[in-house]
Amino acid sequence: MHVSNRTTQFAYFDQVLERPAWKGSKILDFGGNVGGFLKGAGSSIDHNDYWCMDVDQAALEQARSEFPGAHFIHFDRYSSQYNPRGVRYLPIPVCEVKFDIILAFSVFTHTHQAEVVDLVEQLGTMLVAGGALAFTFCDARYDRSRSDPSLSPGSDVRKILQWQRARNSAHDIDALVERACSAKWCLVIGENLYLEPGPEFSNQERVGEPWESYCSYFSADYMAMLFPQGNVLSPVSPEWQHCCVLRKTE
C-alpha cells in the first residue's frame, strides 16, 4: 500500500481555482489516495459531496474508515508504480453523478503523455456544464527551491535521478538533467531517462517492474499546446507542481 501523508492539496487548489464555492459542489478527487484533500479542507467540504478515486485499494479502505460519509471508488487500472496487478487500459469507472470540480494532484506526474490525453478526455465527460478540471504536472525546467527555499536547488528530475543513482550505478546527472530540460516532455523510469518516448513506453504497453519509479515531466509550453483550451498556471508555493485548468463550457 502507498499512503500519501500530503494534506496541502486543498490549499493548493483553493488558490489555483480562485476560492471556488466548495460547499454544495460535487467534487471528484482523482488519485486521492487516503483522502488527504479532505484532511486539509476541514469544514470547507461537505463529505457527502466528495468522491475519491484511486488505484490503491488498501489506501481507499483506510480512507473509508476515517471518512465514512464520503465516497471512495477503486479504479483498478494498471500502474507499475502503484498498482502492478491492475487491468491495463481500464476506463475510468462510471459515477452516478456529474461533478462541479475534478482534481488530480500528482497523478499525471506518473503517466505517459498518451495516457494523460486519454484520461483528461475521460474526466472531461464527467463534468457538469461550467465545471472545472484541474490537474498538476511537473516541469523539468522548474527549480523546486523557487517554491520552497527549504528544498535543494534544481529540478525534480535531479532529485529522482540522484535517488536512483544512490541505489544503482552512477550516471552523469548534470548531462541527463540538461537533456530533460531541453525536451517537450520526458519520462524517468528507474535510473533511465527517456525523451519524448513513443506509446511503447506507456505504462499500459510496456512490461514494467512492480513498484518501480515511473515519473513524467512536461514543459509548461508543451502542456499548453496539448490543451489549448486550458489555462496553464505556475506553481503555488510551497508546491513545485504546475497546474492545468480546463473548464467545460457546455
N, C-alpha and C positions, 0 to 999 in steps of 0.2 A: 504493500500500500504506500502511495505517495501522499503525504499530508503537507499541505501548504499552511504555514503559520502567518501568512500575509493578511493583514486586516486594513490595508490602506486603499483598497480598491474603491470604496465608496467615496472617499475624499477626492481621489483622482478623477473619477467620472463626474462627480458633482461639479468640479471646476471645469472640466472639459466641456460638459453639456450645459454650462452656464446656469447652474442651480435649477434644474427642471423640477416639475411638480411630482415628486416621488410618491407622495401619498395619493392613493387612488389609481396609480399607474400599474399595469401588469408588466412585470419585469422578468426577463429570462437572463440568467447568469450562465452563459455558455462556457463550460470548463471551470465551473465554480468550486470544484473540489469539496471542501468541508464547510462551505458557506462563509468564508472569511468576509465577503461583502456584507453579509448581514451583521456580523460582529462589529464591523466598522460603522455601519449605518445606525445602530442603536434604534431609537424610536422613530427614526425618519422613514422607515419602511414598514408597511403592513405585511406581516409574514405570510398571510394567506394570499397575497398578491405577488409572491416571489416564487419563481421556479428556478431550480438549479439543475443543470445537465452536465454530466461528466463521464469520462471513460473508466474511472476508477470506482468500482462497485463498493469496495470496502470504505473508501472515503465518504461515499454517499450514505452508507449505513451509519457511520459516525455522525454525520450531519443530521440525519433524521432523528437520532436520539436527542440531539441538542436543540433542534428547531422543529418540534413536532407539528407546528402549524403551517410550515412551508411545504413546498412540493419538490421532490427530488427524483430525477429520471436518469436511469443508466443508459448511456449511449455506448453500446458495446462495439465501437469501431476500433480497428487495429491501430496501435501505436507501438512502435518498437520500444520507445522510452517509457510509456505509461500504461500500455495495455497490450502486451505482446501476444496474448491469447485471443484478441478481439477479431472481429469479422472485417475483412478488407472491403473497402468501398461501401460500407453500410451507410444508407441515407440517414439523415437526422430524423429521429422519431417524430411522428405527428403528434402535436399537442392539441388539447381540446379548446385552446384559447388562442387569440391573436395578441401580440404584445405591443405595448406602447414603447418600451425600451428593451433592447437586446444588447448585452455587454459581453465582451470577451477579453479578459485581461490575461496576457501572456499565454495565449493559446496558439496564435499564428506566429509565435516565436519558435515553434517546434513543428513547422508544417511546410511542405514543399509549395512552391508558387502555384502549381496547378490545383492543389488541394485548397489553398486559400481562396482562389477564384470560385471554385465549386462550392465550398462551404458558405462563403459570403452570399452567393446567389441563393442557396437554400434558405439561409437565415432571413434574407430579404423578403421571402414569401410569407414569413411568419409575423411580419409587422402589420399593424393597423395603418390606415392612411394617416400620414402625418407623424408616424412613429420614427424612432431613431435607432440605428445600429452603430455602435461604437466599439472598435477593436484596436488593440495595441499591437505594435511591431517594433523591432529593434533595427536601428540604422547602424551599420558597421562604422560609419564615419563619426558617430557621435561620441564625444568624450564624456564618460559617465560622471566624472567629477564636477562637470558644469551643473549637474542637478543635485549632487550630494558630495560636498567637499570632503567628507569622511572617506570616500572611496578613492582608491588609487587611480591616478590619471590614465586615460586611454580608453580604447574601445572595449565593449563587452566581448568581442571576438578574441582580444588578447587575453582576457580573463579565462575564457573557456580553453583556449589553446595552452595557456600556462598550466592550468589544472590538469589537462590531459597529458602534457609533457612530463609532469611530476610523476605520473603513473606509468608512462610508456617511454618511447625513445625521444631524444631531443630533436627539435626542429628549429629552423631559423624563423622564429616567431615574428621578428620585425618584417621580414620579407612576406610572410603569409598575411599579416595584418595589412600591409600595403596593397597586396593583391586583392584582399577582400574589400578594401575601401575603394578600389578602382572599378568594382563590378556593380551592375544594377542590383543584383541580389546574389546571395551565396548560401551554401549550407556548410556547417561544421559538424561532421559526423565522427564521433570519437576524436582522434587527433588529426583527422584529414579535412582539408578544405576543398570544396567543390564550387567553382564559379559558374553561375547560371546553368546548372545541370538540367538535363532533359528529364522527361517523365519517368525514365527508368530508375531515377533516384528518388522518386516519390516514395513516401512511407508505405503507400499502398501497393507498390510494384516490387521494390527490392526486398530481398530477404535480409532483414536486419537482425542484429544480435539483441536478445532480450535485455531490456533495461539500459540499452546503450544511450549515450548522449547524442541527441539529434537537434541541432539548433539552426534556425534560419534568420537571415538578415536581409533587409530590403532598404534601399536608399529611399529617402522621403520623396524624391522626384519620381522614382520608378513607381512607388505606391500611388502617387497622384496620377500617373499615366494609366495604371491598371484600373483605377476607379475615378475617372474624370468627373463623375457626378458627386464625388465625396469631397470632404474638407480634411486635409492632412494637417495635423497640429503638432507643434513642438512638445517635447516632454514637459510635464508638470512636476516641479521639484516636490519631494526628493526622488521621484521616479525618473528613470532614464529612457523609458519607452515612449515612442511617438504614438499618436492616435489617429485613426481614420474614422470620420463620422459620416455616415450616409443616412439620408432622410427619405422616407417613402412619400412621394407627392400625391399618389392616388391609389 
